Amino acid sequence: MTMIRMSRMCESLEDRTPSEKRHRICATLPHFEDRKAAIKILSLEYEMNNIGEKKAIKWMAKILGVFEDEIEDAAHSWMDLGEGMKEFLSANRPDSDFSLSDMVRLLELDCSSMSNSGSYETIRDAIGRMSALEVKWFIRYWLRTPRNGVNKSTVEKAMTDYYQRDIKRYSVGHSLTSLVDYLENDLEPPELVHGNFVKPMLAKKYLGKLPEQFVMDIKYDGNRYQIHKKDDDVIIFNRKGKIVTEQYADIVAIISQWESNDFILDTEIYPITNDGTPAPHQTLATRVHSKDKQLAISKCPVQLVVFDCLLYQGQSILSDTYGDRLEYLETIVPSEYVAQAFRHGNVEAAYNVAINGGFEGVMIKDLNAQYESKRTVALLKYKPPRVELDVVITSGEYGKGKRAGVIGTYGVSVRDGSDYVNIGKVGSGISEEEMYSLDTQLKRIVDGFNGGTYHFLPRVVLEVTCDLISQNQDGTYGMRFPRIVRIRDDKYPADCNTLDDVEELCSNIY
């Protein structure tokens, strides 16, 4: 199947029910000459390409030789850049001869800069050969916002129907794309494979009930990483499954010295000061976003902490108890890198030790539990109460997946005298019905549109909660793990929290 046939199929899925989408994909899979490429595209498993809507507008304006505001107007009119470009371009443009592997190659180009390794020229030439419909669907997948209601779960269910195999069973340690070769050759995929990201086990909130047998360790205020090692090959994944090995050359150097050569570890990496004490979480952004990796290493020293083992000497131990996995872990990892454990049952005492040490709280782990790639009571977190604020919506962007076509991400602000200061974005916590109601309400108070972002008059109040509020180096603010508690129709913008409130909360945290 070619790119144009893929585009036509995607177009046909827009107004279908979830069940119809699933069956349509299943029925189409036999006609894909390159099923691996098709599944990679539909499940969004291709590499990140460093493009966003604002940058894509700039690229399209330059490619087409028009002003940026013409592209913005098209995106605004159709509430979608892809649809806007389809209508902007001539309907008489001929279809391309691009294959799906060609489409994957285009989608995975590094678009961090127009001058980067010929990416702009390649995209420009490809756009010039595409029909208007192909441009629409290329842009949507380029931005990873297909807006047709198809997500990884949809593709997983379609593959289950097509291959007559329980795909969900294998998806713990495999991408959907990596399963294709096994399934096409009627082979049983191994549970875990070096270099295939394993979906992480996630914690629930501690509500006072403890497992029968448990151990506690510190909840470090860093980022979660999964580390794979086989022979001399070390790969570091972030919690979303993106390879970030280059950001942590110092950690790779440490792990390369360990004697064990075939393992997968669950870890945390947190920032530290020059004297080894925990640094504020936001300093880790230096590692994550810096283009000069060596400079970032020197500016942001970090500490590695290992708390679980998933693969030991090439064998999956997901089905072993956590107590047994800890024993395996301790044979691999030098003691200075193993998470500090509290083997007594006093949660409050352990919590106080963690907080006094500058950490985030404690984790409580069921010693008899297997590793499961889901949120589970076998893993509990206990940390300070979340911050609660009343804020006003001042900007918004279209959502993804089920939220495609409606404003689903909200920029929120607090009062600073007669002005409003943005403190971050929030998009979770409200029902689908509430989201659509907000969408209607907000579109009545649009105060501008710029680069894919709507700006609103300060009218709508939300109650939000977050783990913490931090101030960035440039003076802006951000919320960590924000969530909408409710829409405050009973409050006016004047009732919102102030910038002074936010600054006080920041100072209390650090």
Secondary structure in CASP SS format (residue, H / E / C, confidence):
PFRMAT SS
TARGET T0000
AUTHOR 0000-0000-0000
METHOD secondary structure of the structure
MODEL  1
M C 1.00
T E 1.00
M H 1.00
I H 1.00
R H 1.00
M H 1.00
S H 1.00
R H 1.00
M H 1.00
C H 1.00
E H 1.00
S H 1.00
L H 1.00
E C 1.00
D C 1.00
R C 1.00
T C 1.00
P H 1.00
S H 1.00
E H 1.00
K H 1.00
R H 1.00
H H 1.00
R H 1.00
I H 1.00
C H 1.00
A H 1.00
T H 1.00
L H 1.00
P H 1.00
H H 1.00
F C 1.00
E C 1.00
D C 1.00
R H 1.00
K H 1.00
A H 1.00
A H 1.00
I H 1.00
K H 1.00
I H 1.00
L H 1.00
S C 1.00
L C 1.00
E C 1.00
Y C 1.00
E C 1.00
M C 1.00
N C 1.00
N C 1.00
I C 1.00
G C 1.00
E H 1.00
K H 1.00
K H 1.00
A H 1.00
I H 1.00
K H 1.00
W H 1.00
M H 1.00
A H 1.00
K H 1.00
I H 1.00
L H 1.00
G C 1.00
V C 1.00
F C 1.00
E H 1.00
D H 1.00
E H 1.00
I H 1.00
E H 1.00
D H 1.00
A H 1.00
A H 1.00
H H 1.00
S H 1.00
W H 1.00
M C 1.00
D C 1.00
L H 1.00
G H 1.00
E H 1.00
G H 1.00
M H 1.00
K H 1.00
E H 1.00
F H 1.00
L C 1.00
S C 1.00
A C 1.00
N C 1.00
R C 1.00
P C 1.00
D C 1.00
S C 1.00
D C 1.00
F C 1.00
S E 1.00
L H 1.00
S H 1.00
D H 1.00
M H 1.00
V H 1.00
R H 1.00
L H 1.00
L H 1.00
E C 1.00
L C 1.00
D C 1.00
C C 1.00
S C 1.00
S C 1.00
M C 1.00
S C 1.00
N C 1.00
S C 1.00
G C 1.00
S H 1.00
Y H 1.00
E H 1.00
T H 1.00
I H 1.00
R H 1.00
D H 1.00
A H 1.00
I H 1.00
G H 1.00
R H 1.00
M C 1.00
S C 1.00
A H 1.00
L H 1.00
E H 1.00
V H 1.00
K H 1.00
W H 1.00
F H 1.00
I H 1.00
R H 1.00
Y H 1.00
W H 1.00
L C 1.00
R C 1.00
T C 1.00
P C 1.00
R C 1.00
N C 1.00
G C 1.00
V C 1.00
N C 1.00
K H 1.00
S H 1.00
T H 1.00
V H 1.00
E H 1.00
K H 1.00
A H 1.00
M H 1.00
T H 1.00
D H 1.00
Y H 1.00
Y H 1.00
Q C 1.00
R C 1.00
D C 1.00
I H 1.00
K H 1.00
R H 1.00
Y H 1.00
S C 1.00
V C 1.00
G C 1.00
H C 1.00
S C 1.00
L H 1.00
T H 1.00
S H 1.00
L H 1.00
V H 1.00
D H 1.00
Y H 1.00
L H 1.00
E H 1.00
N C 1.00
D C 1.00
L C 1.00
E C 1.00
P C 1.00
P C 1.00
E C 1.00
L C 1.00
V C 1.00
H C 1.00
G C 1.00
N C 1.00
F C 1.00
V C 1.00
K C 1.00
P C 1.00
M C 1.00
L E 1.00
A E 1.00
K E 1.00
K E 1.00
Y C 1.00
L C 1.00
G C 1.00
K C 1.00
L C 1.00
P C 1.00
E C 1.00
Q C 1.00
F E 1.00
V E 1.00
M E 1.00
D E 1.00
I E 1.00
K E 1.00
Y C 1.00
D C 1.00
G C 1.00
N E 1.00
R E 1.00
Y E 1.00
Q E 1.00
I E 1.00
H E 1.00
K E 1.00
K E 1.00
D C 1.00
D C 1.00
D E 1.00
V E 1.00
I E 1.00
I E 1.00
F E 1.00
N E 1.00
R C 1.00
K C 1.00
G C 1.00
K C 1.00
I E 1.00
V C 1.00
T H 1.00
E H 1.00
Q H 1.00
Y H 1.00
A H 1.00
D H 1.00
I H 1.00
V H 1.00
A H 1.00
I H 1.00
I H 1.00
S H 1.00
Q C 1.00
W C 1.00
E C 1.00
S C 1.00
N C 1.00
D E 1.00
F E 1.00
I E 1.00
L E 1.00
D E 1.00
T E 1.00
E E 1.00
I E 1.00
Y E 1.00
P E 1.00
I E 1.00
T C 1.00
N C 1.00
D C 1.00
G C 1.00
T C 1.00
P E 1.00
A C 1.00
P C 1.00
H H 1.00
Q H 1.00
T H 1.00
L H 1.00
A H 1.00
T H 1.00
R H 1.00
V H 1.00
H H 1.00
S C 1.00
K C 1.00
D C 1.00
K H 1.00
Q H 1.00
L H 1.00
A H 1.00
I H 1.00
S H 1.00
K H 1.00
C C 1.00
P C 1.00
V E 1.00
Q E 1.00
L E 1.00
V E 1.00
V E 1.00
F E 1.00
D E 1.00
C E 1.00
L E 1.00
L E 1.00
Y E 1.00
Q C 1.00
G C 1.00
Q E 1.00
S E 1.00
I C 1.00
L C 1.00
S C 1.00
D C 1.00
T C 1.00
Y H 1.00
G H 1.00
D H 1.00
R H 1.00
L H 1.00
E H 1.00
Y H 1.00
L H 1.00
E H 1.00
T H 1.00
I H 1.00
V C 1.00
P C 1.00
S H 1.00
E H 1.00
Y H 1.00
V E 1.00
A C 1.00
Q C 1.00
A E 1.00
F E 1.00
R C 1.00
H C 1.00
G C 1.00
N C 1.00
V H 1.00
E H 1.00
A H 1.00
A H 1.00
Y H 1.00
N H 1.00
V H 1.00
A H 1.00
I H 1.00
N H 1.00
G C 1.00
G C 1.00
F C 1.00
E C 1.00
G E 1.00
V E 1.00
M E 1.00
I E 1.00
K E 1.00
D E 1.00
L C 1.00
N C 1.00
A C 1.00
Q C 1.00
Y C 1.00
E C 1.00
S C 1.00
K C 1.00
R E 1.00
T E 1.00
V E 1.00
A E 1.00
L E 1.00
L E 1.00
K E 1.00
Y E 1.00
K C 1.00
P C 1.00
P C 1.00
R C 1.00
V E 1.00
E E 1.00
L E 1.00
D E 1.00
V E 1.00
V E 1.00
I E 1.00
T E 1.00
S E 1.00
G E 1.00
E E 1.00
Y E 1.00
G C 1.00
K C 1.00
G H 1.00
K H 1.00
R H 1.00
A C 1.00
G C 1.00
V C 1.00
I E 1.00
G E 1.00
T E 1.00
Y E 1.00
G E 1.00
V E 1.00
S E 1.00
V E 1.00
R E 1.00
D E 1.00
G C 1.00
S C 1.00
D E 1.00
Y E 1.00
V E 1.00
N E 1.00
I E 1.00
G E 1.00
K E 1.00
V E 1.00
G C 1.00
S C 1.00
G C 1.00
I C 1.00
S C 1.00
E H 1.00
E H 1.00
E H 1.00
M H 1.00
Y H 1.00
S H 1.00
L H 1.00
D H 1.00
T H 1.00
Q H 1.00
L H 1.00
K C 1.00
R C 1.00
I C 1.00
V E 1.00
D E 1.00
G E 1.00
F E 1.00
N E 1.00
G C 1.00
G C 1.00
T E 1.00
Y E 1.00
H E 1.00
F E 1.00
L C 1.00
P C 1.00
R C 1.00
V C 1.00
V E 1.00
L E 1.00
E E 1.00
V E 1.00
T E 1.00
C E 1.00
D C 1.00
L E 1.00
I E 1.00
S E 1.00
Q E 1.00
N C 1.00
Q C 1.00
D C 1.00
G C 1.00
T C 1.00
Y E 1.00
G E 1.00
M E 1.00
R E 1.00
F C 1.00
P C 1.00
R E 1.00
I E 1.00
V E 1.00
R E 1.00
I E 1.00
R C 1.00
D C 1.00
D C 1.00
K C 1.00
Y C 1.00
P H 1.00
A H 1.00
D H 1.00
C C 1.00
N C 1.00
T E 1.00
L H 1.00
D H 1.00
D H 1.00
V H 1.00
E H 1.00
E H 1.00
L H 1.00
C H 1.00
S H 1.00
N H 1.00
I H 1.00
Y C 1.00
END
